[in-house]
Amino acid sequence: MTNRSDSLLSAIDVITLAYIGWILLYMLVGLSRVVEPLVHIPAMLSIGVGILLMAWWHRNLDSAKHPGWEKALSLVRGLYPVTLFGYFFTGGYAFNRIIFTRWLDPFFMNIDLKLFGYLPSMVWGLRFDHILISELFHFAYFCYYPMIVGLPLYLYFKKPEGFRELIFNLSFVFYLCYFIYSILPVVGGRFIPEAMELTRIYRGGPFTHIMVFIYRHSNHLGGAFPSSHVGVAIVLTIAALRHARRLGYVFIPIVFFLSLATVYCHYHWFIDAVFGVFTGLGGYYLANYAHRKLQGVL
């Protein structure tokens, strides 16, 4: 039997279980304000138990006898956080108003108003409502999805060390954002009814239509400050520049337009995007530090 390490858990397991533990404790403390607790508490528990069982199975698997299972488990244990990001994000509506029972958007709207004298998240998309401009920004925003899947897969097969670093850093920044979302309920630009309607009306070209389709079929609210799209896109770009430089050069202009698109497309307040930049840059290097510390312990 092959013994891979002294520890049952990997660094990515530890931070994922820590986030799940926080949400479970948070929901139990504020149970009366949780939406559908009988759905989300068992779901979080099941994910946590599943991670522990998978780690135990992998550690005790005889890789010499079962090389196929070894490869499959290595891939799943490396990529599984990516499959959870969507649920953790959309499920946040269930517990993001435990401390603050009302949306905090008026506070963030006021910051934008003081900076610009108007609300960019409402004005930019209407003032520059040309099909080519709309397509550019919606394309950049859409690129977030293939980037977050494509780069980890590329690194998994080409540069495993870079893959492990990226998945940990992605997860760390996501969980950092989700932790903030659980405390600060902010809808973003769609807090304004007219902006909400604009994100649901089919118009323009194909990428505008795709993003409208996504937002029509996503009922999440309350995950706007800081912008995880901006933060995570920056993490992906830094990782690409480190481990797949040509891709990194492609990512740079995309992420620039993506950051503006979060506001242009009415999804975020301008201040959300600004703090998304800080979260991505600071979170990446903080994640590297956390990873080294966890590796030392594990």
MIDOSE-1310 file (N, C-alpha, C; in nm, 2 decimals, decimal comma, always signed):
residues 298
mtnr	+0,08/-0,12/+0,00/+0,00/+0,00/+0,00/+0,09/+0,12/+0,00; +0,05/+0,22/-0,09/+0,13/+0,34/-0,10/+0,09/+0,45/+0,00; +0,18/+0,50/+0,08/+0,15/+0,60/+0,17/+0,21/+0,73/+0,11; +0,12/+0,83/+0,07/+0,17/+0,94/+0,00/+0,22/+1,05/+0,09
sdsl	+0,17/+1,06/+0,21/+0,22/+1,17/+0,29/+0,19/+1,14/+0,44; +0,24/+1,22/+0,53/+0,21/+1,19/+0,67/+0,07/+1,25/+0,70; +0,02/+1,33/+0,62/-0,11/+1,40/+0,65/-0,22/+1,34/+0,56; -0,34/+1,33/+0,62/-0,45/+1,28/+0,54/-0,50/+1,39/+0,44
lsai	-0,49/+1,52/+0,48/-0,54/+1,63/+0,41/-0,44/+1,71/+0,33; -0,47/+1,76/+0,22/-0,39/+1,85/+0,15/-0,42/+1,99/+0,19; -0,33/+2,09/+0,15/-0,36/+2,23/+0,18/-0,49/+2,28/+0,13; -0,53/+2,23/+0,01/-0,65/+2,28/-0,05/-0,77/+2,22/+0,03
dvit	-0,76/+2,10/+0,08/-0,86/+2,04/+0,17/-0,88/+2,12/+0,29; -0,77/+2,17/+0,35/-0,78/+2,24/+0,48/-0,85/+2,37/+0,46; -0,82/+2,45/+0,36/-0,89/+2,58/+0,34/-1,03/+2,56/+0,30; -1,06/+2,45/+0,22/-1,20/+2,43/+0,18/-1,28/+2,39/+0,30
layi	-1,23/+2,30/+0,39/-1,30/+2,25/+0,51/-1,31/+2,37/+0,61; -1,21/+2,46/+0,61/-1,22/+2,57/+0,70/-1,34/+2,66/+0,66; -1,35/+2,68/+0,52/-1,46/+2,77/+0,48/-1,60/+2,70/+0,51; -1,61/+2,57/+0,48/-1,73/+2,50/+0,51/-1,76/+2,51/+0,66
gwil	-1,66/+2,49/+0,74/-1,68/+2,50/+0,89/-1,73/+2,63/+0,93; -1,68/+2,74/+0,87/-1,72/+2,88/+0,90/-1,87/+2,89/+0,86; -1,91/+2,85/+0,74/-2,04/+2,87/+0,70/-2,14/+2,79/+0,78; -2,11/+2,67/+0,82/-2,19/+2,59/+0,90/-2,21/+2,65/+1,04
lyml	-2,10/+2,70/+1,10/-2,11/+2,76/+1,23/-2,20/+2,89/+1,22; -2,17/+2,97/+1,11/-2,24/+3,09/+1,09/-2,39/+3,07/+1,07; -2,43/+2,97/+0,99/-2,57/+2,94/+0,97/-2,64/+2,89/+1,10; -2,56/+2,81/+1,18/-2,62/+2,76/+1,31/-2,65/+2,87/+1,41
vgls	-2,55/+2,97/+1,41/-2,57/+3,08/+1,50/-2,68/+3,17/+1,46; -2,69/+3,19/+1,33/-2,80/+3,28/+1,28/-2,91/+3,20/+1,21; -2,95/+3,09/+1,27/-3,04/+3,00/+1,20/-3,17/+3,06/+1,16; -3,22/+3,15/+1,25/-3,35/+3,20/+1,22/-3,35/+3,29/+1,10
rvve	-3,24/+3,34/+1,05/-3,23/+3,43/+0,93/-3,17/+3,35/+0,81; -3,15/+3,23/+0,82/-3,10/+3,15/+0,71/-3,22/+3,11/+0,62; -3,20/+3,12/+0,48/-3,30/+3,08/+0,39/-3,28/+2,93/+0,36; -3,38/+2,85/+0,37/-3,37/+2,71/+0,34/-3,26/+2,64/+0,41
plvh	-3,26/+2,65/+0,55/-3,15/+2,58/+0,62/-3,14/+2,43/+0,60; -3,26/+2,37/+0,58/-3,27/+2,23/+0,56/-3,21/+2,18/+0,43; -3,18/+2,28/+0,34/-3,12/+2,24/+0,22/-2,97/+2,27/+0,23; -2,93/+2,38/+0,28/-2,79/+2,42/+0,27/-2,70/+2,37/+0,38
ipam	-2,76/+2,34/+0,50/-2,68/+2,28/+0,61/-2,64/+2,14/+0,57; -2,74/+2,05/+0,53/-2,70/+1,92/+0,48/-2,61/+1,92/+0,36; -2,63/+2,02/+0,27/-2,54/+2,02/+0,15/-2,39/+2,05/+0,19; -2,38/+2,15/+0,29/-2,24/+2,18/+0,33/-2,18/+2,06/+0,41
lsig	-2,26/+2,00/+0,49/-2,21/+1,88/+0,56/-2,17/+1,77/+0,47; -2,25/+1,75/+0,37/-2,22/+1,64/+0,27/-2,09/+1,67/+0,20; -2,07/+1,79/+0,16/-1,95/+1,83/+0,09/-1,83/+1,81/+0,18; -1,84/+1,85/+0,30/-1,73/+1,83/+0,39/-1,69/+1,68/+0,42
vgil	-1,80/+1,60/+0,44/-1,78/+1,46/+0,46/-1,72/+1,39/+0,33; -1,77/+1,44/+0,22/-1,72/+1,38/+0,09/-1,57/+1,41/+0,07; -1,52/+1,53/+0,11/-1,38/+1,57/+0,10/-1,30/+1,48/+0,19; -1,35/+1,45/+0,31/-1,27/+1,37/+0,41/-1,26/+1,22/+0,36
lmaw	-1,38/+1,17/+0,31/-1,38/+1,03/+0,26/-1,29/+1,02/+0,13; -1,29/+1,12/+0,05/-1,20/+1,11/-0,07/-1,06/+1,11/-0,03; -1,02/+1,20/+0,06/-0,88/+1,21/+0,11/-0,84/+1,08/+0,17; -0,93/+1,02/+0,25/-0,89/+0,89/+0,32/-0,87/+0,78/+0,21
whrn	-0,96/+0,77/+0,11/-0,96/+0,67/+0,01/-0,83/+0,69/-0,07; -0,79/+0,81/-0,11/-0,67/+0,84/-0,19/-0,55/+0,80/-0,11; -0,54/+0,83/+0,02/-0,42/+0,80/+0,10/-0,40/+0,65/+0,12; -0,51/+0,58/+0,12/-0,50/+0,43/+0,15/-0,51/+0,35/+0,02
ldsa	-0,51/+0,41/-0,09/-0,52/+0,34/-0,22/-0,38/+0,29/-0,26; -0,38/+0,16/-0,30/-0,25/+0,10/-0,35/-0,24/+0,14/-0,50; -0,15/+0,24/-0,52/-0,14/+0,30/-0,66/-0,08/+0,20/-0,75; +0,00/+0,11/-0,70/+0,06/+0,01/-0,79/-0,04/-0,09/-0,85
khpg	-0,14/-0,12/-0,77/-0,25/-0,21/-0,81/-0,36/-0,14/-0,89; -0,38/-0,02/-0,86/-0,49/+0,06/-0,92/-0,44/+0,19/-0,97; -0,35/+0,19/-1,08/-0,30/+0,31/-1,13/-0,41/+0,40/-1,19; -0,51/+0,34/-1,25/-0,62/+0,42/-1,31/-0,70/+0,50/-1,20
weka	-0,73/+0,43/-1,09/-0,79/+0,50/-0,98/-0,70/+0,61/-0,92; -0,57/+0,58/-0,92/-0,48/+0,68/-0,86/-0,48/+0,81/-0,95; -0,48/+0,79/-1,08/-0,48/+0,91/-1,17/-0,61/+0,98/-1,16; -0,72/+0,91/-1,15/-0,86/+0,97/-1,14/-0,87/+1,05/-1,01
lslv	-0,83/+0,99/-0,90/-0,84/+1,06/-0,77/-0,75/+1,18/-0,77; -0,63/+1,17/-0,82/-0,54/+1,28/-0,82/-0,60/+1,40/-0,90; -0,67/+1,37/-1,01/-0,73/+1,47/-1,09/-0,85/+1,54/-1,02; -0,93/+1,45/-0,96/-1,05/+1,50/-0,89/-1,01/+1,58/-0,76
rgly	-0,91/+1,53/-0,69/-0,87/+1,60/-0,57/-0,80/+1,73/-0,61; -0,75/+1,74/-0,73/-0,69/+1,87/-0,77/-0,79/+1,97/-0,82; -0,89/+1,92/-0,88/-0,99/+2,01/-0,95/-1,12/+2,03/-0,87; -1,15/+1,95/-0,77/-1,28/+1,95/-0,71/-1,32/+2,09/-0,66
pvtl	-1,23/+2,18/-0,61/-1,27/+2,31/-0,56/-1,34/+2,39/-0,67; -1,29/+2,37/-0,80/-1,35/+2,45/-0,91/-1,50/+2,41/-0,93; -1,53/+2,28/-0,90/-1,67/+2,24/-0,91/-1,76/+2,30/-0,80; -1,70/+2,34/-0,69/-1,78/+2,39/-0,58/-1,80/+2,54/-0,58
fgyf	-1,72/+2,61/-0,66/-1,72/+2,76/-0,66/-1,86/+2,81/-0,69; -1,93/+2,75/-0,79/-2,06/+2,79/-0,83/-2,16/+2,78/-0,72; -2,16/+2,67/-0,65/-2,26/+2,65/-0,55/-2,23/+2,74/-0,43; -2,10/+2,75/-0,39/-2,07/+2,84/-0,28/-2,11/+2,98/-0,31
ftgg	-2,10/+3,02/-0,44/-2,14/+3,16/-0,47/-2,29/+3,18/-0,47; -2,36/+3,10/-0,55/-2,50/+3,11/-0,56/-2,57/+3,08/-0,43; -2,52/+2,99/-0,35/-2,58/+2,95/-0,22/-2,56/+3,06/-0,12; -2,48/+3,16/-0,14/-2,46/+3,26/-0,04/-2,58/+3,34/-0,01
yafn	-2,68/+3,34/-0,10/-2,80/+3,42/-0,07/-2,87/+3,36/+0,06; -2,84/+3,24/+0,09/-2,91/+3,17/+0,20/-2,87/+3,23/+0,34; -2,75/+3,28/+0,35/-2,70/+3,32/+0,48/-2,63/+3,46/+0,48; -2,64/+3,54/+0,37/-2,57/+3,66/+0,36/-2,64/+3,78/+0,43
riif	-2,75/+3,75/+0,49/-2,82/+3,86/+0,56/-2,84/+3,82/+0,71; -2,75/+3,75/+0,77/-2,76/+3,72/+0,91/-2,72/+3,83/+1,00; -2,61/+3,90/+0,97/-2,57/+4,02/+1,05/-2,65/+4,14/+1,01; -2,64/+4,18/+0,88/-2,71/+4,29/+0,82/-2,83/+4,23/+0,75
trwl	-2,95/+4,27/+0,79/-3,07/+4,21/+0,74/-3,11/+4,28/+0,61; -3,05/+4,40/+0,58/-3,09/+4,47/+0,46/-2,96/+4,49/+0,37; -2,99/+4,50/+0,24/-2,88/+4,52/+0,15/-2,80/+4,65/+0,18; -2,67/+4,64/+0,17/-2,58/+4,76/+0,20/-2,55/+4,84/+0,08
dpff	-2,62/+4,82/-0,03/-2,59/+4,89/-0,15/-2,60/+5,04/-0,14; -2,69/+5,10/-0,07/-2,69/+5,25/-0,06/-2,56/+5,31/-0,02; -2,49/+5,24/+0,07/-2,36/+5,29/+0,12/-2,26/+5,29/+0,00; -2,25/+5,18/-0,07/-2,16/+5,17/-0,19/-2,20/+5,26/-0,30
mnid	-2,33/+5,27/-0,32/-2,37/+5,37/-0,43/-2,32/+5,51/-0,39; -2,33/+5,54/-0,27/-2,29/+5,68/-0,23/-2,14/+5,70/-0,25; -2,06/+5,60/-0,24/-1,91/+5,61/-0,27/-1,89/+5,64/-0,42; -1,96/+5,57/-0,50/-1,95/+5,59/-0,65/-2,00/+5,73/-0,68
lklf	-2,11/+5,78/-0,62/-2,16/+5,91/-0,64/-2,06/+6,02/-0,60; -1,99/+6,00/-0,49/-1,89/+6,10/-0,45/-1,77/+6,10/-0,54; -1,74/+5,98/-0,60/-1,62/+5,97/-0,69/-1,65/+6,03/-0,83; -1,78/+6,01/-0,88/-1,81/+6,05/-1,02/-1,91/+6,15/-1,03
gylp	-2,00/+6,17/-0,93/-2,11/+6,26/-0,94/-2,23/+6,19/-1,01; -2,21/+6,06/-1,05/-2,32/+5,98/-1,11/-2,28/+5,84/-1,08; -2,37/+5,75/-1,12/-2,35/+5,60/-1,10/-2,30/+5,54/-1,23; -2,17/+5,51/-1,24/-2,11/+5,45/-1,36/-2,18/+5,32/-1,40
smvw	-2,23/+5,24/-1,30/-2,29/+5,11/-1,33/-2,43/+5,13/-1,39; -2,48/+5,25/-1,39/-2,61/+5,28/-1,46/-2,58/+5,36/-1,58; -2,48/+5,45/-1,58/-2,47/+5,54/-1,69/-2,38/+5,49/-1,80; -2,27/+5,42/-1,77/-2,18/+5,38/-1,88/-2,25/+5,29/-1,98
glrf	-2,32/+5,19/-1,94/-2,39/+5,10/-2,03/-2,49/+5,16/-2,12; -2,55/+5,27/-2,07/-2,65/+5,34/-2,15/-2,59/+5,45/-2,24; -2,49/+5,52/-2,19/-2,42/+5,62/-2,26/-2,34/+5,57/-2,38; -2,28/+5,45/-2,37/-2,20/+5,39/-2,47/-2,27/+5,26/-2,52
dhil	-2,40/+5,28/-2,55/-2,48/+5,16/-2,59/-2,47/+5,13/-2,74; -2,36/+5,10/-2,79/-2,33/+5,06/-2,93/-2,31/+4,91/-2,93; -2,35/+4,84/-3,03/-2,34/+4,70/-3,04/-2,20/+4,65/-3,03; -2,11/+4,72/-3,09/-1,97/+4,67/-3,09/-1,91/+4,69/-2,95
isel	-1,94/+4,80/-2,88/-1,89/+4,83/-2,75/-1,95/+4,73/-2,65; -2,08/+4,71/-2,67/-2,15/+4,61/-2,58/-2,09/+4,47/-2,60; -2,06/+4,43/-2,72/-2,01/+4,30/-2,75/-1,87/+4,29/-2,69; -1,79/+4,39/-2,70/-1,65/+4,39/-2,65/-1,65/+4,36/-2,50
fhfa	-1,74/+4,44/-2,42/-1,74/+4,42/-2,28/-1,80/+4,29/-2,24; -1,91/+4,25/-2,30/-1,97/+4,12/-2,27/-1,88/+4,01/-2,30; -1,81/+4,02/-2,41/-1,71/+3,91/-2,45/-1,61/+3,90/-2,34; -1,55/+4,02/-2,30/-1,45/+4,01/-2,19/-1,50/+3,95/-2,07
yfcy	-1,62/+3,99/-2,03/-1,68/+3,93/-1,91/-1,70/+3,78/-1,92; -1,75/+3,74/-2,04/-1,77/+3,60/-2,07/-1,64/+3,52/-2,06; -1,53/+3,58/-2,10/-1,40/+3,51/-2,10/-1,36/+3,45/-1,97; -1,42/+3,51/-1,86/-1,39/+3,47/-1,72/-1,42/+3,31/-1,71
ypmi	-1,52/+3,27/-1,77/-1,56/+3,13/-1,76/-1,47/+3,03/-1,83; -1,43/+3,05/-1,95/-1,33/+2,96/-2,01/-1,19/+2,97/-1,95; -1,16/+3,09/-1,90/-1,03/+3,11/-1,84/-1,02/+3,03/-1,71; -1,13/+3,03/-1,63/-1,12/+2,96/-1,50/-1,12/+2,81/-1,51
vglp	-1,16/+2,76/-1,62/-1,16/+2,62/-1,65/-1,03/+2,58/-1,73; -1,01/+2,66/-1,83/-0,91/+2,63/-1,93/-0,76/+2,63/-1,87; -0,73/+2,74/-1,80/-0,59/+2,75/-1,75/-0,56/+2,64/-1,65; -0,65/+2,61/-1,55/-0,61/+2,49/-1,46/-0,59/+2,36/-1,54
lyly	-0,68/+2,34/-1,64/-0,66/+2,21/-1,72/-0,53/+2,21/-1,79; -0,50/+2,33/-1,85/-0,37/+2,34/-1,93/-0,25/+2,31/-1,84; -0,25/+2,37/-1,72/-0,14/+2,35/-1,63/-0,14/+2,21/-1,57; -0,25/+2,15/-1,55/-0,25/+2,02/-1,50/-0,17/+1,92/-1,59
fkkp	-0,19/+1,94/-1,72/-0,12/+1,84/-1,81/+0,02/+1,89/-1,85; +0,04/+2,02/-1,84/+0,17/+2,08/-1,89/+0,27/+2,11/-1,77; +0,21/+2,17/-1,66/+0,30/+2,21/-1,55/+0,22/+2,18/-1,42; +0,23/+2,06/-1,37/+0,16/+2,02/-1,25/+0,19/+2,11/-1,13
egfr	+0,31/+2,15/-1,11/+0,35/+2,24/-1,00/+0,27/+2,37/-1,01; +0,26/+2,42/-1,13/+0,19/+2,55/-1,15/+0,04/+2,53/-1,13; -0,01/+2,41/-1,17/-0,15/+2,37/-1,14/-0,19/+2,37/-1,00; -0,10/+2,31/-0,92/-0,13/+2,30/-0,77/-0,13/+2,44/-0,71
elif	-0,03/+2,52/-0,75/-0,03/+2,66/-0,70/-0,15/+2,74/-0,74; -0,19/+2,72/-0,86/-0,31/+2,80/-0,91/-0,44/+2,76/-0,84; -0,46/+2,63/-0,83/-0,59/+2,59/-0,77/-0,59/+2,63/-0,62; -0,48/+2,62/-0,55/-0,48/+2,67/-0,41/-0,51/+2,82/-0,41
nlsf	-0,44/+2,90/-0,49/-0,46/+3,04/-0,49/-0,60/+3,09/-0,53; -0,65/+3,02/-0,64/-0,79/+3,05/-0,68/-0,88/+3,02/-0,56; -0,87/+2,91/-0,50/-0,96/+2,87/-0,39/-0,95/+2,97/-0,28; -0,83/+3,00/-0,24/-0,80/+3,10/-0,13/-0,87/+3,23/-0,16
vfyl	-0,86/+3,28/-0,28/-0,92/+3,41/-0,31/-1,07/+3,40/-0,32; -1,12/+3,29/-0,38/-1,26/+3,27/-0,38/-1,32/+3,27/-0,24; -1,26/+3,19/-0,15/-1,31/+3,17/-0,01/-1,30/+3,30/+0,06; -1,20/+3,38/+0,04/-1,18/+3,51/+0,10/-1,30/+3,60/+0,06
cyfi	-1,33/+3,60/-0,07/-1,45/+3,68/-0,12/-1,58/+3,63/-0,06; -1,59/+3,49/-0,06/-1,72/+3,44/-0,01/-1,74/+3,47/+0,14; -1,62/+3,47/+0,21/-1,63/+3,50/+0,36/-1,68/+3,65/+0,37; -1,63/+3,74/+0,29/-1,68/+3,88/+0,29/-1,82/+3,89/+0,26
ysil	-1,86/+3,81/+0,15/-2,00/+3,81/+0,11/-2,10/+3,77/+0,22; -2,05/+3,67/+0,30/-2,14/+3,62/+0,40/-2,17/+3,72/+0,51; -2,08/+3,82/+0,52/-2,10/+3,93/+0,62/-2,16/+4,05/+0,56; -2,12/+4,09/+0,44/-2,16/+4,21/+0,37/-2,25/+4,18/+0,26
pvvg	-2,38/+4,20/+0,27/-2,47/+4,17/+0,16/-2,48/+4,29/+0,06; -2,42/+4,27/-0,05/-2,42/+4,38/-0,15/-2,47/+4,32/-0,29; -2,57/+4,37/-0,35/-2,62/+4,32/-0,47/-2,53/+4,37/-0,59; -2,49/+4,50/-0,58/-2,41/+4,56/-0,70/-2,51/+4,64/-0,78
grfi	-2,47/+4,67/-0,91/-2,54/+4,75/-0,99/-2,69/+4,71/-1,01; -2,71/+4,58/-1,01/-2,85/+4,53/-1,03/-2,94/+4,56/-0,91; -2,89/+4,63/-0,81/-2,98/+4,68/-0,70/-3,08/+4,78/-0,75; -3,04/+4,85/-0,86/-3,13/+4,95/-0,92/-3,22/+4,87/-1,01
peam	-3,36/+4,88/-1,00/-3,45/+4,80/-1,08/-3,43/+4,81/-1,23; -3,40/+4,93/-1,27/-3,37/+4,95/-1,42/-3,25/+4,88/-1,47; -3,15/+4,88/-1,38/-3,03/+4,80/-1,42/-3,05/+4,65/-1,42; -3,13/+4,61/-1,32/-3,16/+4,46/-1,32/-3,23/+4,42/-1,44
eltr	-3,32/+4,51/-1,49/-3,40/+4,48/-1,61/-3,31/+4,47/-1,73; -3,21/+4,57/-1,74/-3,12/+4,57/-1,85/-3,04/+4,44/-1,86; -3,00/+4,38/-1,75/-2,92/+4,26/-1,75/-3,01/+4,14/-1,79; -3,14/+4,16/-1,81/-3,23/+4,05/-1,84/-3,29/+4,06/-1,98
iyrg	-3,26/+4,17/-2,05/-3,32/+4,19/-2,18/-3,23/+4,15/-2,29; -3,28/+4,06/-2,38/-3,19/+4,02/-2,49/-3,18/+4,13/-2,59; -3,06/+4,17/-2,62/-3,03/+4,27/-2,72/-2,89/+4,26/-2,77; -2,85/+4,33/-2,87/-2,71/+4,33/-2,91/-2,67/+4,20/-2,98
gpft	-2,54/+4,17/-2,97/-2,49/+4,05/-3,04/-2,48/+3,93/-2,95; -2,41/+3,82/-3,00/-2,41/+3,69/-2,93/-2,36/+3,69/-2,79; -2,25/+3,76/-2,76/-2,20/+3,76/-2,62/-2,29/+3,83/-2,53; -2,35/+3,94/-2,57/-2,45/+4,01/-2,49/-2,56/+3,91/-2,46
himv	-2,61/+3,84/-2,56/-2,72/+3,74/-2,54/-2,67/+3,63/-2,44; -2,55/+3,58/-2,45/-2,50/+3,48/-2,36/-2,51/+3,52/-2,22; -2,46/+3,64/-2,19/-2,45/+3,69/-2,06/-2,60/+3,72/-2,00; -2,69/+3,77/-2,09/-2,82/+3,78/-2,05/-2,88/+3,65/-2,01
fiyr	-2,86/+3,55/-2,09/-2,91/+3,41/-2,06/-2,86/+3,36/-1,93; -2,73/+3,38/-1,90/-2,67/+3,34/-1,77/-2,74/+3,41/-1,65; -2,76/+3,54/-1,67/-2,82/+3,62/-1,56/-2,97/+3,60/-1,54; -3,03/+3,56/-1,65/-3,17/+3,52/-1,64/-3,19/+3,39/-1,56
hsnh	-3,09/+3,31/-1,57/-3,11/+3,17/-1,51/-3,02/+3,16/-1,38; -2,98/+3,27/-1,33/-2,91/+3,27/-1,20/-2,98/+3,36/-1,10; -3,02/+3,30/-0,99/-3,10/+3,38/-0,89/-3,01/+3,43/-0,78; -2,88/+3,43/-0,80/-2,79/+3,48/-0,69/-2,80/+3,63/-0,67
lgga	-2,80/+3,67/-0,54/-2,79/+3,81/-0,50/-2,70/+3,82/-0,38; -2,62/+3,93/-0,38/-2,55/+3,95/-0,25/-2,40/+3,92/-0,26; -2,34/+3,90/-0,38/-2,20/+3,87/-0,38/-2,13/+3,97/-0,47; -2,13/+4,09/-0,43/-2,08/+4,20/-0,52/-1,95/+4,26/-0,47
fpss	-1,93/+4,28/-0,34/-1,82/+4,35/-0,29/-1,73/+4,26/-0,21; -1,60/+4,25/-0,25/-1,54/+4,29/-0,38/-1,58/+4,21/-0,49; -1,55/+4,25/-0,62/-1,58/+4,17/-0,73/-1,49/+4,05/-0,74; -1,55/+3,93/-0,72/-1,47/+3,81/-0,74/-1,43/+3,79/-0,88
hvgv	-1,51/+3,83/-0,98/-1,47/+3,82/-1,12/-1,34/+3,89/-1,14; -1,32/+4,01/-1,09/-1,20/+4,09/-1,11/-1,09/+4,02/-1,04; -1,11/+3,99/-0,91/-1,00/+3,93/-0,83/-0,95/+3,80/-0,88; -1,04/+3,71/-0,92/-1,00/+3,58/-0,97/-0,94/+3,59/-1,11
aivl	-0,99/+3,68/-1,19/-0,93/+3,71/-1,32/-0,78/+3,75/-1,31; -0,76/+3,83/-1,21/-0,62/+3,88/-1,18/-0,53/+3,76/-1,13; -0,58/+3,68/-1,05/-0,51/+3,56/-1,00/-0,48/+3,47/-1,12; -0,57/+3,45/-1,21/-0,55/+3,37/-1,33/-0,44/+3,43/-1,42
tiaa	-0,44/+3,57/-1,43/-0,34/+3,63/-1,51/-0,20/+3,62/-1,46; -0,19/+3,64/-1,33/-0,06/+3,63/-1,26/-0,01/+3,49/-1,28; -0,09/+3,39/-1,26/-0,05/+3,25/-1,27/-0,01/+3,22/-1,42; -0,09/+3,27/-1,51/-0,05/+3,25/-1,65/+0,08/+3,32/-1,69
lrha	+0,11/+3,44/-1,64/+0,24/+3,50/-1,66/+0,35/+3,42/-1,60; +0,33/+3,35/-1,49/+0,43/+3,28/-1,43/+0,46/+3,14/-1,50; +0,35/+3,08/-1,54/+0,36/+2,94/-1,59/+0,33/+2,92/-1,73; +0,26/+3,01/-1,80/+0,22/+3,00/-1,94/+0,22/+3,14/-2,00
rrlg	+0,34/+3,20/-2,01/+0,36/+3,35/-2,04/+0,28/+3,40/-2,16; +0,27/+3,32/-2,26/+0,20/+3,37/-2,38/+0,05/+3,39/-2,35; +0,00/+3,29/-2,28/-0,14/+3,30/-2,23/-0,16/+3,42/-2,14; -0,06/+3,45/-2,06/-0,07/+3,56/-1,97/-0,08/+3,69/-2,05
yvfi	-0,01/+3,70/-2,16/-0,01/+3,83/-2,24/-0,15/+3,84/-2,30; -0,21/+3,73/-2,33/-0,35/+3,73/-2,39/-0,45/+3,78/-2,28; -0,43/+3,73/-2,16/-0,52/+3,75/-2,05/-0,52/+3,90/-2,01; -0,40/+3,97/-2,02/-0,39/+4,11/-1,97/-0,50/+4,20/-2,03
pivf	-0,51/+4,21/-2,16/-0,61/+4,30/-2,21/-0,75/+4,25/-2,18; -0,77/+4,12/-2,18/-0,91/+4,07/-2,15/-0,95/+4,11/-2,01; -0,86/+4,10/-1,91/-0,89/+4,13/-1,77/-0,91/+4,28/-1,76; -0,84/+4,36/-1,83/-0,86/+4,50/-1,83/-1,00/+4,54/-1,87
flsl	-1,05/+4,48/-1,98/-1,18/+4,51/-2,03/-1,29/+4,44/-1,94; -1,25/+4,32/-1,88/-1,34/+4,25/-1,79/-1,37/+4,34/-1,67; -1,26/+4,40/-1,62/-1,28/+4,49/-1,50/-1,37/+4,60/-1,52; -1,36/+4,66/-1,64/-1,45/+4,77/-1,68/-1,59/+4,71/-1,71
atvy	-1,60/+4,59/-1,76/-1,73/+4,53/-1,80/-1,81/+4,51/-1,67; -1,75/+4,48/-1,56/-1,83/+4,45/-1,44/-1,92/+4,57/-1,41; -1,87/+4,69/-1,44/-1,95/+4,81/-1,42/-2,04/+4,85/-1,54; -1,98/+4,84/-1,66/-2,05/+4,87/-1,79/-2,17/+4,78/-1,80
chyh	-2,16/+4,66/-1,77/-2,27/+4,56/-1,78/-2,37/+4,56/-1,67; -2,36/+4,66/-1,58/-2,45/+4,69/-1,47/-2,45/+4,58/-1,36; -2,34/+4,50/-1,35/-2,33/+4,40/-1,25/-2,27/+4,45/-1,11; -2,18/+4,55/-1,12/-2,11/+4,59/-1,00/-2,11/+4,74/-0,98
wfid	-2,09/+4,79/-0,86/-2,05/+4,92/-0,84/-1,91/+4,94/-0,88; -1,87/+5,06/-0,91/-1,73/+5,08/-0,95/-1,63/+5,05/-0,83; -1,67/+5,08/-0,71/-1,59/+5,05/-0,60/-1,57/+4,90/-0,58; -1,67/+4,82/-0,62/-1,65/+4,67/-0,62/-1,53/+4,62/-0,70
avfg	-1,52/+4,68/-0,82/-1,42/+4,65/-0,92/-1,28/+4,69/-0,86; -1,28/+4,81/-0,80/-1,15/+4,86/-0,75/-1,10/+4,76/-0,64; -1,19/+4,72/-0,55/-1,15/+4,63/-0,44/-1,13/+4,49/-0,49; -1,19/+4,46/-0,61/-1,16/+4,33/-0,67/-1,01/+4,32/-0,71
vftg	-0,96/+4,44/-0,76/-0,82/+4,44/-0,80/-0,73/+4,42/-0,68; -0,76/+4,49/-0,57/-0,68/+4,47/-0,45/-0,69/+4,33/-0,40; -0,81/+4,27/-0,40/-0,83/+4,14/-0,35/-0,75/+4,04/-0,44; -0,75/+4,06/-0,57/-0,68/+3,96/-0,66/-0,53/+3,97/-0,64
lggy	-0,47/+4,09/-0,63/-0,33/+4,11/-0,62/-0,28/+4,07/-0,48; -0,35/+4,12/-0,38/-0,31/+4,09/-0,24/-0,34/+3,94/-0,21; -0,45/+3,89/-0,25/-0,49/+3,76/-0,22/-0,40/+3,65/-0,28; -0,35/+3,68/-0,40/-0,25/+3,59/-0,47/-0,13/+3,57/-0,38
ylan	-0,07/+3,67/-0,34/+0,05/+3,66/-0,26/+0,03/+3,62/-0,12; -0,09/+3,66/-0,06/-0,13/+3,60/+0,07/-0,15/+3,45/+0,06; -0,21/+3,41/-0,05/-0,23/+3,27/-0,07/-0,10/+3,19/-0,07; +0,00/+3,25/-0,14/+0,13/+3,18/-0,15/+0,19/+3,16/-0,01
yahr	+0,17/+3,27/+0,07/+0,23/+3,26/+0,21/+0,15/+3,16/+0,29; +0,02/+3,16/+0,28/-0,06/+3,06/+0,35/-0,03/+2,92/+0,31; -0,01/+2,90/+0,18/+0,03/+2,76/+0,13/+0,16/+2,71/+0,18; +0,26/+2,80/+0,19/+0,39/+2,76/+0,24/+0,37/+2,72/+0,39
klqg	+0,30/+2,80/+0,47/+0,28/+2,77/+0,61/+0,20/+2,63/+0,63; +0,10/+2,61/+0,55/+0,02/+2,49/+0,56/+0,11/+2,37/+0,52; +0,18/+2,38/+0,41/+0,27/+2,27/+0,37/+0,37/+2,24/+0,48; +0,42/+2,34/+0,55/+0,51/+2,31/+0,66/+0,45/+2,23/+0,77
vl	+0,32/+2,26/+0,80/+0,25/+2,19/+0,90/+0,21/+2,05/+0,86; +0,16/+2,04/+0,73/+0,11/+1,91/+0,68/+0,22/+1,81/+0,64
